[in-house]
Every structure is written in C-alpha cells, then in structure tokens.
Amino acid sequence: NELLQQVDSLEAKNAEEVEKLRLKYLSKNGELNELMKDFRNVPAEQKKEVGMKINELKQRITDRINALREACTTQESGDEAIDLTRTPYPIQLGTRHPLTIVTNEIIDIFSRMGFVLADGPEVEDDLHVFTRMNFAADHPARDMQDTFFVSQHPNDVTKNILLRSHTSSVQARVMENMHTEDGKLTGPIRVICPGRVYRNEAITARAHCFFHQVEGLYIDKNVSFTDLKQVLLSFAREMFGADTKIRLRPSYFPFTEPSAEMDISCFICGGEGCGFCKHTGWVEILGCGMVDPNVLEQCGIDSKEYSGYAFGMGVERITNLKYRVSDLRMFSENDTRFLEEFQAAD
Ligand code: PHE
C-alpha cells in the first residue's frame, strides 16, 4: 500500500532517469521482484488479496514509467524530432500524363454526343487489323502502315499475329458482335476506340514506334456524310474553340469510301496564316470517311441496309497542337519536369 501511494509521485527529468526508475522497480532485481519473492511467505488466506495488490502495483508503475518516458522524448526532441504519426511534407503530387489528359478530353466530347467506349487487344491478328478493314491480301495498302509482326504465317496472311497499327481492329470486333445471322444490326453502333498502336518507324522528334489513337465509328440506317461532317465540326469547336472552322480534303483509306482528311483553321492566327500553320491558315488533325461497304460485309453487316462513317485521330498530334510539344519522344521519357507542366491542364 505504501508503494502504491508513491507511484504517482515518481518523477524523472530525462530518459536516463526514466531508465533508472525502470531498473529500480521493474528489472530482475527490482523492488517488484523482491516483493514477489516474499509472496511465498504470505499466509494462504491472504494470497489472493496480496496477489491482486502486487499486480495492480506492477501495472501502475509500468504505466507511470511509460508516461514519464513519453514526456521526456517529446521534451527533449527539438526541431529534428521524428514524429512518425505526422504527415510527411512536402507531399509530391503526381500529374496525369498529357496524353491521358487529352484522351480523356476527346472521350468526354464524344461521350456527350452519344458515343460509348470500346476496347480491344494490342496484340492482334491480321484478320481484324487488315483483312476485315478491306486490305486485300496482296494490296499495296498493306504497306501504308509499317507493321510489327509477332508471327508470320508462310501462306496465309490472315493468320499473321501482329501489334495493331490502328485501333480500327477494335471497330472490326465491335461490328462482328453487333449483328444477327442475316446481317441485321442488333442496335445502332456508335463507339469510340482509344488505345495505343504500333508502327515500325525510326524514333525521331516527329515519329515513334508507338502512338495513341482515338477512332470513332457510327453505323445505322441512313447515316450520311453530312452527319460525319457535323459531328466533326462539333468536336473541333469543343476541342479548339467555338470559332474553329473545318475543311475536308479528299484522301484515301482502304476502309472508307469516300475518304477525307480534316483540317481545322489555325487556332494561333485564326486562319490568317502564320509560321505555325506554315502560312496556310490550316492544320491537319484527322482522317475520316464513309465506311466502305466491303468492310460492312466483311464484318457480317448488310451493306444494302446500313451505312456508316468512321474517323481516326492521333492523340499525340492533337496534344502537340494544343500544348505545343515539339518532340514526340518527350511523351515516353517520363521526365517529371515535362510532366509537371501539365498540372494546370489536369
Ligand atoms: N485507321 C486510320 C489510321 O490509322 C485512321 C482512320 C480511321 C481514317 C477511320 C479514316 C477512318 O490512319
């Protein structure tokens, strides 16, 4: 009982003194163990009561010493204190990659126009990348996109496995899965396919062996070129500003007929002509066209009943234009000085 009363008055000024207290009371030869030795001599009928007292004493001393120790560490540690419970500063906030920012923006705009996302494999077969897209087996158009082959079949190109060179392969997969046996659509197709694509090109400031695309596809009854033009105009205005103008120039793609390339009025000079648009007033941003009936038939859709349009753009290209990135390699170097510049855009 006497010891119990002392406990609360135990004091220590520093860690050393705390340690002394611990040795005095709690160590092997400390006072508590001395008490335990005497325990043997306690008459049996008092053992229970005394035992409880000793346990209480031990608990109180341990608590007191721990409290003293804690008080000492907080006091002693000055500015260099390591408080493991505190939040570490400064917090290094990551930034979204510029290509992700722009891809999301593109997805956002088309989502609002009713397009839904579609996804597919990056390692693809020839069938979906080329054959279904109306590239004949010996057609020179196959050379348009320098392809990385994973495996090449000796006498059947459609069995080749390759890294997809455009995300049109995803469109092929969507079309295959959206019709009945007699070529009727199970519903209108309105998808955008964002993703990474690969082409066998030397890596320079202006070309890379991979880049990112967003392609779009709309198939239904009576889809016309006018629909395509309006959707692309809306996109250009949302992406580059409300007074952006577009122009379509005739072009060629195996999977669209007619095909076009779309330019937007230069958003630097507003179409007057400046160094940025090489004094033409226009900058090219995407390819598009009406889905070739052969593509529809290849994918099992009745081309007499349905028509559609498709478009495809390079995300790097759009990002370069919007943010004036001059070297494509920056996108895959992960230099944080470059990436941090996009913090505000996110
Ligand atoms: N697939 C084309 C490419 O990779 C882009 C495109 C898509 C063009 C759809 C027209 C229509 O270059």
Residues whose N, C-alpha, C, O or C-beta is under 5 A from the ligand:
A	BS01	LIG	S165 H166 S168 E215 F253 T256 G287 C288 G289 A310 F311 G312
